[in-house]
Amino acid sequence: LRMKHFFTLFLLVALCNGADLTAGNRKAMQKLFNFFKTTKAASKEALRFLDNVFEEMARYRCDVGGKDCAALKVATEDIELAIDNASLRKANKLNGARFFEAGKELAGDFKLINGIRDAVIKYICAKEPKGCAILTSYEKNIANALEKQIKH
């Protein structure tokens, strides 16, 4: 991590670790992390591919000095931990508060981000039709529900 981005990431973590989540926020976050941790209908490779696209977006935004660099890094790192079945608490995450706050910071770009997510899921569905139903369900029932929680 470049030094100029370290402070931004440190500040975001420091501010967000104390954030309180409502019961609805917490439930939406848990559904998201549980999806990535437990789904068997979509391959882990498909889930990693989806996350890797956003990791590349984070890398790009950090390389060009984007203000959303830290928020994108938080989001992709937490999803990666979930895919790897790592405990978010063991990784010093407090029940998704960092991720939720990062989402608030990214809310203005949700339309763009969703367009990328939709395209990646369509690609995965074309290549791995077995996982398509669960991925489209994730998109509709988990990702979009979390987005609504973040916007409120």
ZALONU-132138 format. One line per 2 residues: number of its first residue (from 1); their letters; for each residue y, z, x of N, C-alpha, C, O. Coordinates in nm, 3 decimals, always signed. Atoms other than C-alpha are relative to their C-alpha. Example, Ala and Ser with C-alpha at 12.3 -4.5 7.8 and 13.67 -1.06 7.14 Angstrom:
1 = as = -0.119 +0.000 +0.089 -0.450 +0.780 +1.230 +0.120 +0.000 +0.090 +0.118 +0.066 +0.194; -0.119 -0.006 -0.082 -0.106 +0.714 +1.367 +0.109 +0.073 -0.077 +0.220 +0.090 -0.026 $
***
This chain:
1 = lr = -0.118 +0.000 +0.085 +0.000 +0.000 +0.000 +0.123 +0.000 +0.089 +0.137 +0.083 +0.179; -0.122 +0.005 -0.080 +0.333 -0.098 +0.143 +0.085 +0.123 -0.022 +0.085 +0.180 -0.131 $
3 = mk = -0.079 -0.122 +0.007 +0.570 +0.189 +0.216 +0.104 -0.006 -0.110 +0.128 +0.094 -0.178; -0.105 +0.007 +0.102 +0.844 +0.060 -0.015 -0.057 +0.019 -0.140 +0.015 +0.061 -0.230 $
5 = hf = +0.061 -0.016 +0.131 +0.596 +0.064 -0.305 -0.062 +0.139 -0.015 -0.087 +0.184 -0.127; +0.062 -0.131 +0.006 +0.448 +0.400 -0.215 +0.087 +0.097 -0.079 +0.036 +0.173 -0.162 $
7 = ft = -0.089 -0.093 +0.070 +0.754 +0.589 -0.338 +0.000 -0.027 -0.150 -0.001 +0.067 -0.229; +0.001 +0.035 +0.142 +0.755 +0.401 -0.669 -0.128 +0.051 -0.065 -0.124 +0.112 -0.172 $
9 = lf = +0.127 -0.045 +0.053 +0.386 +0.474 -0.723 -0.004 +0.153 -0.004 -0.050 +0.211 -0.103; -0.003 -0.146 -0.005 +0.433 +0.838 -0.617 +0.086 +0.055 -0.113 +0.047 +0.151 -0.179 $
11 = ll = -0.090 -0.045 +0.104 +0.725 +0.879 -0.857 -0.063 -0.016 -0.138 -0.054 +0.074 -0.221; +0.065 +0.024 +0.129 +0.534 +0.725 -1.148 -0.111 +0.102 -0.023 -0.123 +0.156 -0.133 $
13 = va = +0.108 -0.098 +0.012 +0.235 +0.952 -1.082 +0.057 +0.139 -0.026 +0.009 +0.210 -0.114; -0.060 -0.133 +0.017 +0.452 +1.261 -1.050 +0.058 +0.017 -0.139 +0.042 +0.123 -0.200 $
15 = lc = -0.060 -0.009 +0.133 +0.637 +1.187 -1.372 -0.104 +0.000 -0.109 -0.089 +0.070 -0.209; +0.097 +0.019 +0.108 +0.331 +1.092 -1.574 -0.108 +0.105 -0.005 -0.165 +0.128 -0.111 $
17 = ng = +0.109 -0.097 +0.002 +0.085 +1.359 -1.471 +0.028 +0.116 -0.095 -0.065 +0.180 -0.143; -0.032 -0.108 +0.092 +0.271 +1.610 -1.685 +0.021 -0.048 -0.142 +0.054 +0.034 -0.229 $
19 = ad = -0.027 +0.053 +0.133 +0.302 +1.382 -1.987 -0.101 +0.054 -0.101 -0.221 +0.064 -0.074; +0.086 -0.044 +0.108 +0.167 +1.513 -2.314 -0.034 -0.118 -0.087 +0.051 -0.201 -0.119 $
21 = lt = +0.044 +0.106 +0.090 -0.037 +1.281 -2.529 -0.031 +0.061 -0.135 -0.083 +0.173 -0.144; +0.038 -0.044 +0.133 -0.073 +1.314 -2.902 -0.150 -0.019 -0.015 -0.214 -0.084 +0.068 $
23 = ag = +0.143 +0.016 +0.026 -0.422 +1.336 -3.048 -0.034 -0.147 -0.019 -0.138 -0.193 +0.027; +0.022 +0.143 +0.021 -0.392 +0.971 -3.155 +0.005 -0.078 +0.130 -0.076 -0.168 +0.152 $
25 = nr = -0.010 +0.065 -0.131 -0.282 +0.864 -2.808 -0.125 +0.025 +0.081 -0.182 -0.067 +0.141; +0.118 -0.040 -0.077 -0.568 +1.054 -2.649 -0.125 -0.073 -0.050 -0.207 -0.118 +0.029 $
27 = ka = +0.116 +0.067 +0.059 -0.822 +0.904 -2.891 -0.001 -0.149 +0.037 -0.105 -0.204 +0.072; -0.009 +0.142 -0.036 -0.697 +0.549 -2.825 -0.033 -0.021 +0.147 -0.101 -0.117 +0.182 $
29 = mq = +0.029 +0.009 -0.142 -0.711 +0.608 -2.449 -0.150 +0.017 +0.026 -0.210 -0.057 +0.103; +0.142 -0.028 -0.021 -1.062 +0.752 -2.469 -0.085 -0.119 -0.044 -0.183 -0.152 +0.022 $
31 = kl = +0.073 +0.119 +0.046 -1.183 +0.450 -2.669 +0.005 -0.110 +0.105 -0.095 -0.176 +0.133; -0.015 +0.103 -0.103 -1.045 +0.217 -2.403 -0.089 +0.030 +0.120 -0.167 -0.055 +0.163 $
33 = fn = +0.078 -0.035 -0.119 -1.200 +0.403 -2.110 -0.150 +0.000 -0.031 -0.230 -0.044 +0.051; +0.141 +0.000 +0.037 -1.529 +0.452 -2.297 -0.055 -0.141 -0.012 -0.170 -0.167 +0.025 $
35 = ff = +0.046 +0.139 +0.009 -1.550 +0.080 -2.369 -0.038 -0.050 +0.139 -0.147 -0.104 +0.158; +0.026 +0.051 -0.135 -1.524 -0.005 -2.000 -0.111 +0.078 +0.070 -0.181 +0.022 +0.155 $
37 = kt = +0.105 -0.081 -0.063 -1.758 +0.280 -1.901 -0.138 -0.028 -0.058 -0.237 -0.028 +0.016; +0.131 -0.003 +0.064 -2.036 +0.232 -2.154 -0.049 -0.132 -0.057 -0.168 -0.143 -0.087 $
39 = tk = +0.047 +0.122 +0.065 -2.048 -0.121 -2.292 -0.112 -0.066 +0.080 -0.105 -0.078 +0.202; +0.113 +0.069 -0.061 -2.374 -0.296 -2.223 -0.007 -0.145 -0.049 -0.074 -0.229 +0.011 $
41 = aa = +0.007 +0.134 +0.059 -2.318 -0.603 -2.442 +0.072 -0.105 +0.086 +0.035 -0.222 +0.084; -0.068 +0.090 -0.094 -2.077 -0.755 -2.189 -0.041 +0.042 +0.141 -0.055 +0.162 +0.168 $
43 = sk = +0.043 -0.032 -0.137 -2.179 -0.777 -1.824 +0.110 +0.074 +0.076 +0.229 +0.056 +0.049; -0.097 -0.068 -0.087 -2.013 -0.554 -1.567 +0.082 -0.103 +0.076 +0.200 -0.081 +0.104 $
45 = ea = -0.073 +0.107 -0.070 -1.921 -0.877 -1.389 +0.112 -0.055 -0.086 +0.220 -0.085 -0.036; -0.105 +0.049 +0.091 -1.730 -0.994 -1.696 +0.114 +0.101 -0.009 +0.232 +0.063 -0.007 $
47 = lr = -0.103 -0.104 +0.007 -1.547 -0.661 -1.720 +0.080 +0.004 +0.129 +0.203 +0.019 +0.127; -0.070 +0.002 -0.130 -1.465 -0.671 -1.348 +0.091 -0.122 +0.011 +0.204 -0.113 +0.061 $
49 = fl = -0.081 +0.122 -0.003 -1.341 -1.029 -1.380 +0.129 +0.021 -0.079 +0.238 -0.013 -0.034; -0.118 -0.028 +0.083 -1.108 -0.923 -1.661 +0.097 +0.092 +0.073 +0.217 +0.066 +0.075 $
51 = dn = -0.086 -0.093 -0.074 -0.977 -0.631 -1.455 +0.057 -0.065 +0.126 +0.174 -0.043 +0.159; -0.047 +0.065 -0.124 -0.953 -0.841 -1.136 +0.117 -0.093 -0.024 +0.205 -0.106 +0.061 $
53 = vf = -0.114 +0.087 +0.034 -0.719 -1.087 -1.308 +0.128 +0.084 -0.001 +0.231 +0.041 +0.050; -0.118 -0.085 +0.007 -0.482 -0.799 -1.374 +0.030 +0.067 +0.135 +0.145 +0.100 +0.163 $
55 = ee = -0.025 -0.050 -0.137 -0.530 -0.662 -1.021 +0.079 -0.105 +0.079 +0.169 -0.071 +0.155; -0.076 +0.107 -0.067 -0.410 -1.000 -0.894 +0.144 -0.006 -0.052 +0.237 -0.031 +0.025 $
57 = ma = -0.135 -0.004 +0.056 -0.113 -0.979 -1.131 +0.078 +0.114 +0.064 +0.195 +0.097 +0.100; -0.066 -0.115 -0.063 -0.033 -0.634 -0.991 +0.038 -0.032 +0.144 +0.148 -0.001 +0.188 $
59 = ry = -0.027 +0.036 -0.140 -0.061 -0.764 -0.634 +0.120 -0.094 +0.009 +0.209 -0.077 +0.093; -0.112 +0.095 +0.004 +0.172 -1.053 -0.717 +0.132 +0.072 -0.027 +0.230 +0.050 +0.043 $
61 = rc = -0.124 -0.068 +0.036 +0.429 -0.826 -0.883 +0.046 +0.093 +0.112 +0.166 +0.107 +0.136; -0.038 -0.086 -0.112 +0.419 -0.584 -0.590 +0.053 -0.083 +0.116 +0.150 -0.044 +0.180 $
63 = dv = -0.043 +0.086 -0.111 +0.451 -0.867 -0.336 +0.141 -0.055 -0.019 +0.213 -0.079 +0.079; -0.135 +0.052 +0.026 +0.767 -0.995 -0.507 +0.098 +0.111 -0.034 +0.212 +0.084 -0.072 $
65 = gg = -0.090 -0.113 +0.024 +0.911 -0.645 -0.550 +0.026 +0.028 -0.147 +0.131 +0.083 -0.181; -0.017 -0.024 +0.144 +0.860 -0.629 -0.927 +0.005 +0.147 -0.034 -0.068 +0.228 +0.023 $
67 = kd = -0.013 -0.139 +0.043 +0.965 -0.308 -1.098 -0.125 +0.051 -0.071 -0.145 +0.171 -0.082; +0.121 -0.037 +0.071 +0.635 -0.312 -1.288 -0.121 +0.015 +0.093 -0.233 +0.034 +0.047 $
69 = ca = +0.108 -0.009 -0.101 +0.429 -0.295 -0.966 -0.083 +0.126 -0.019 -0.205 +0.118 -0.033; +0.074 -0.127 +0.008 +0.336 +0.073 -0.993 -0.075 +0.012 -0.131 -0.189 +0.058 -0.133 $
71 = al = +0.066 -0.009 +0.132 +0.257 +0.055 -1.365 -0.124 -0.088 -0.005 -0.228 -0.046 -0.057; +0.116 +0.090 -0.001 +0.026 -0.243 -1.317 -0.111 +0.056 +0.088 -0.229 +0.045 +0.054 $
73 = kv = +0.101 -0.058 -0.089 -0.149 -0.070 -1.027 -0.072 +0.117 -0.069 -0.195 +0.128 -0.059; +0.061 -0.113 +0.070 -0.207 +0.245 -1.234 -0.099 -0.051 -0.104 -0.211 -0.002 -0.113 $
75 = at = +0.086 +0.052 +0.106 -0.350 +0.044 -1.524 -0.128 -0.060 +0.055 -0.237 -0.031 +0.005; +0.120 +0.065 -0.052 -0.587 -0.163 -1.315 -0.090 +0.098 +0.074 -0.213 +0.086 +0.067 $
77 = ed = +0.083 -0.099 -0.071 -0.703 +0.130 -1.100 -0.078 +0.086 -0.098 -0.195 +0.115 -0.073; +0.069 -0.084 +0.097 -0.788 +0.341 -1.405 -0.113 -0.077 -0.069 -0.219 -0.021 -0.094 $
79 = ie = +0.105 +0.082 +0.061 -0.983 +0.056 -1.566 -0.115 -0.018 +0.099 -0.232 -0.012 +0.060; +0.104 +0.016 -0.102 -1.170 -0.001 -1.239 -0.085 +0.127 +0.011 -0.207 +0.119 +0.024 $
81 = la = +0.075 -0.126 -0.003 -1.265 +0.368 -1.230 -0.093 +0.010 -0.120 -0.207 +0.054 -0.107; +0.084 -0.005 +0.120 -1.394 +0.342 -1.586 -0.119 -0.093 +0.012 -0.231 -0.056 -0.021 $
83 = id = +0.110 +0.095 -0.018 -1.600 +0.031 -1.507 -0.104 +0.057 +0.095 -0.224 +0.039 +0.073; +0.091 -0.059 -0.099 -1.751 +0.215 -1.211 -0.058 +0.134 -0.047 -0.128 +0.201 +0.028 $
85 = na = +0.047 -0.126 +0.059 -1.825 +0.512 -1.442 +0.047 +0.122 +0.077 -0.021 +0.225 +0.079; -0.055 -0.114 -0.073 -1.609 +0.737 -1.229 +0.070 +0.092 -0.100 +0.122 +0.048 -0.202 $
87 = sl = -0.070 -0.096 +0.085 -1.469 +1.050 -1.384 +0.149 -0.010 +0.028 +0.192 +0.003 +0.143; -0.145 +0.008 -0.018 -1.098 +1.008 -1.442 +0.057 +0.137 +0.039 +0.156 +0.144 +0.112 $
89 = rk = -0.048 -0.134 -0.039 -1.054 +1.385 -1.410 -0.024 +0.023 +0.149 +0.061 +0.081 +0.217; +0.028 -0.016 -0.143 -1.221 +1.379 -1.067 +0.098 -0.078 +0.084 +0.125 -0.043 +0.199 $
91 = an = -0.095 +0.083 -0.074 -0.973 +1.113 -0.966 +0.144 +0.046 -0.026 +0.238 -0.030 -0.006; -0.130 -0.060 +0.026 -0.683 +1.344 -1.062 +0.079 -0.073 -0.108 +0.202 -0.079 -0.103 $
93 = kl = -0.067 +0.059 +0.115 -0.607 +1.159 -1.382 -0.006 +0.105 -0.110 -0.110 +0.168 -0.129; -0.002 -0.099 +0.107 -0.504 +1.383 -1.669 -0.012 -0.071 -0.133 +0.088 -0.119 -0.187 $
95 = ng = +0.034 +0.058 +0.129 -0.669 +1.246 -1.985 +0.079 -0.127 -0.035 +0.121 -0.145 -0.149; -0.061 +0.130 +0.027 -0.511 +0.904 -1.952 +0.151 -0.001 -0.004 +0.211 -0.105 -0.032 $
97 = ar = -0.146 -0.006 +0.009 -0.149 +1.021 -1.937 +0.067 -0.102 +0.092 +0.164 -0.167 +0.053; -0.058 +0.099 -0.094 -0.074 +0.808 -1.630 -0.012 -0.140 -0.057 +0.084 -0.217 -0.055 $
99 = ff = +0.024 +0.134 +0.055 -0.228 +0.502 -1.793 +0.091 -0.024 -0.120 +0.150 -0.131 -0.132; -0.083 +0.013 +0.120 -0.044 +0.563 -2.120 +0.146 -0.022 +0.037 +0.213 -0.108 -0.021 $
101 = ea = -0.139 +0.016 -0.044 +0.291 +0.601 -1.945 +0.022 -0.135 +0.068 +0.127 -0.197 +0.052; -0.009 +0.133 -0.061 +0.222 +0.288 -1.740 +0.008 -0.106 -0.110 +0.084 -0.203 -0.099 $
103 = gk = -0.004 +0.092 +0.114 +0.156 +0.109 -2.070 +0.137 -0.005 -0.063 +0.184 -0.113 -0.101; -0.137 -0.002 +0.055 +0.495 +0.220 -2.200 +0.094 -0.084 +0.086 +0.179 -0.157 +0.035 $
105 = el = -0.085 +0.077 -0.091 +0.657 +0.071 -1.893 -0.026 -0.150 -0.013 +0.064 -0.231 +0.008; +0.039 +0.142 +0.010 +0.470 -0.258 -1.950 +0.017 -0.056 -0.141 -0.004 -0.176 -0.161 $
107 = ag = -0.004 +0.042 +0.141 +0.529 -0.274 -2.328 +0.082 -0.126 -0.024 +0.047 -0.207 -0.110; -0.083 +0.120 +0.015 +0.800 -0.539 -2.294 -0.073 -0.128 +0.037 -0.033 -0.237 -0.005 $
109 = df = +0.079 +0.116 -0.044 +0.543 -0.771 -2.134 -0.132 -0.016 -0.075 -0.213 -0.101 -0.039; +0.129 +0.006 +0.070 +0.259 -0.711 -2.382 -0.034 -0.140 -0.049 -0.150 -0.180 -0.041 $
111 = kl = +0.029 +0.135 +0.052 +0.292 -1.059 -2.533 -0.054 -0.089 +0.114 -0.151 -0.162 +0.095; +0.046 +0.078 -0.116 +0.255 -1.220 -2.188 -0.137 +0.049 +0.048 -0.226 -0.031 +0.075 $
113 = in = +0.125 -0.060 -0.048 -0.021 -0.980 -2.081 -0.113 -0.034 -0.097 -0.223 -0.068 -0.053; +0.102 +0.031 +0.100 -0.210 -1.035 -2.407 -0.042 -0.146 +0.007 -0.159 -0.178 -0.015 $
115 = gi = +0.033 +0.142 -0.014 -0.191 -1.411 -2.357 -0.099 -0.023 +0.114 -0.192 -0.102 +0.102; +0.091 +0.010 -0.115 -0.359 -1.374 -2.018 -0.136 +0.060 -0.038 -0.240 -0.002 -0.013 $
117 = rd = +0.125 -0.065 +0.041 -0.618 -1.130 -2.156 -0.079 -0.089 -0.096 -0.200 -0.106 -0.081; +0.067 +0.087 +0.098 -0.695 -1.363 -2.449 -0.065 -0.119 +0.068 -0.178 -0.156 +0.036 $
119 = av = +0.054 +0.118 -0.070 -0.742 -1.661 -2.216 -0.122 +0.037 +0.084 -0.219 -0.038 +0.087; +0.113 -0.043 -0.082 -0.972 -1.467 -1.982 -0.120 +0.029 -0.089 -0.232 -0.009 -0.056 $
121 = ik = +0.111 -0.030 +0.091 -1.182 -1.342 -2.274 -0.059 -0.129 -0.056 -0.181 -0.140 -0.068; +0.051 +0.130 +0.048 -1.209 -1.698 -2.412 -0.086 -0.066 +0.108 -0.190 -0.123 +0.078 $
123 = yi = +0.076 +0.057 -0.111 -1.327 -1.814 -2.070 -0.136 +0.071 +0.014 -0.239 +0.006 +0.026; +0.124 -0.077 -0.012 -1.584 -1.533 -2.047 -0.093 -0.034 -0.117 -0.214 -0.049 -0.097 $
125 = ca = +0.081 +0.033 +0.118 -1.703 -1.612 -2.402 -0.067 -0.137 +0.017 -0.182 -0.156 -0.024; +0.058 +0.133 -0.021 -1.757 -1.976 -2.305 -0.112 +0.005 +0.103 -0.209 -0.071 +0.093 $
127 = ke = +0.098 -0.006 -0.108 -1.955 -1.878 -1.995 -0.112 +0.101 -0.025 -0.224 +0.082 +0.022; +0.098 -0.104 +0.032 -2.135 -1.566 -2.128 +0.007 +0.029 -0.149 +0.057 +0.135 -0.188 $
129 = pk = -0.012 -0.018 +0.146 -2.165 -1.609 -2.507 -0.059 +0.132 -0.052 -0.014 +0.182 -0.155; +0.061 -0.126 +0.043 -2.385 -1.295 -2.533 +0.103 +0.113 -0.012 +0.093 +0.196 -0.103 $
131 = gc = -0.098 -0.109 -0.001 -2.088 -1.069 -2.455 +0.123 -0.027 -0.083 +0.211 +0.058 -0.092; -0.122 +0.041 +0.071 -1.836 -1.252 -2.670 +0.036 +0.093 -0.117 +0.151 +0.132 -0.131 $
133 = ai = -0.028 -0.083 +0.118 -1.868 -1.042 -2.986 +0.061 +0.134 +0.039 +0.156 +0.179 -0.023; -0.051 -0.130 -0.040 -1.811 -0.714 -2.804 +0.139 -0.012 +0.064 +0.223 +0.075 +0.046 $
135 = lt = -0.132 +0.019 -0.062 -1.517 -0.852 -2.604 +0.107 -0.030 -0.104 +0.218 +0.021 -0.094; -0.099 +0.027 +0.104 -1.342 -0.989 -2.912 +0.022 +0.124 -0.086 +0.133 +0.147 -0.134 $
137 = sy = -0.015 -0.126 +0.072 -1.410 -0.659 -3.089 +0.088 +0.096 +0.081 +0.175 +0.163 +0.025; -0.085 -0.082 -0.089 -1.259 -0.476 -2.789 +0.146 -0.040 -0.014 +0.234 +0.045 -0.029 $
139 = ek = -0.136 +0.052 +0.008 -0.954 -0.697 -2.808 +0.068 +0.043 -0.131 +0.182 +0.089 -0.131; -0.055 -0.027 +0.133 -0.903 -0.643 -3.181 +0.008 +0.149 -0.030 +0.111 +0.198 -0.078 $
141 = ni = +0.011 -0.139 +0.045 -1.014 -0.282 -3.227 +0.039 +0.106 +0.102 +0.066 +0.220 +0.065; -0.031 -0.100 -0.102 -0.942 -0.112 -2.896 +0.132 -0.032 +0.069 +0.225 +0.049 +0.067 $
143 = an = -0.122 +0.035 -0.076 -0.679 -0.296 -2.689 +0.122 -0.008 -0.092 +0.227 +0.047 -0.060; -0.114 +0.013 +0.091 -0.457 -0.384 -2.985 +0.037 +0.134 -0.064 +0.154 +0.161 -0.088 $
145 = al = -0.027 -0.132 +0.056 -0.493 -0.034 -3.133 +0.075 +0.088 +0.102 +0.168 +0.161 +0.066; -0.069 -0.074 -0.104 -0.390 +0.120 -2.801 +0.144 -0.050 +0.017 +0.236 +0.030 +0.034 $
147 = ek = -0.134 +0.059 -0.010 -0.095 -0.118 -2.780 +0.091 +0.056 -0.110 +0.207 +0.089 -0.084; -0.079 -0.057 +0.111 +0.024 +0.007 -3.122 +0.038 +0.144 +0.029 +0.150 +0.186 +0.001 $
149 = qi = -0.028 -0.140 -0.035 -0.004 +0.368 -3.002 +0.109 +0.007 +0.106 +0.198 +0.093 +0.099; -0.098 -0.001 -0.108 +0.197 +0.288 -2.690 +0.139 -0.037 -0.052 +0.238 +0.021 -0.010 $
151 = kh = -0.129 +0.045 +0.052 +0.471 +0.112 -2.885 +0.068 +0.102 -0.090 +0.188 +0.093 -0.114; -0.061 -0.100 +0.089 +0.525 +0.411 -3.113 +0.047 +0.120 +0.072 +0.101 +0.212 +0.011 $
***
